[in-house]
């Protein structure tokens, strides 16, 4: 259980540290010849990245609580 929590914490920490890099690269990619719907979808990449980090944290927390017997099905 403790290993899962530490692994999840490291995953969230690395993900949040890399968030500005992802955002900067998305902006750099949008400055090129990208218009219309492609630019909109490219702009949503940062949001999807943040949602992925959040869902990883929720999954790790849920798994740890389930292993401790505090969360039932």
CORNORJO-V963216 format. One record per pair of residues at least 24 apart in sequence whose ideal C-beta (glycine too) atoms are under 7 Angstrom apart, sorted by the first residue. I is the first residue (numbers start at 1). J is the second residue. Records with the same first field share a line. If there is no record, write none. Layout:
I = J ; J
This chain:
1 = 64 ; 67 ; 68
4 = 60 ; 63 ; 64
5 = 60 ; 64
8 = 56 ; 57 ; 60
11 = 56
12 = 53 ; 56 ; 57
15 = 53
16 = 53
19 = 49 ; 50
22 = 46 ; 49
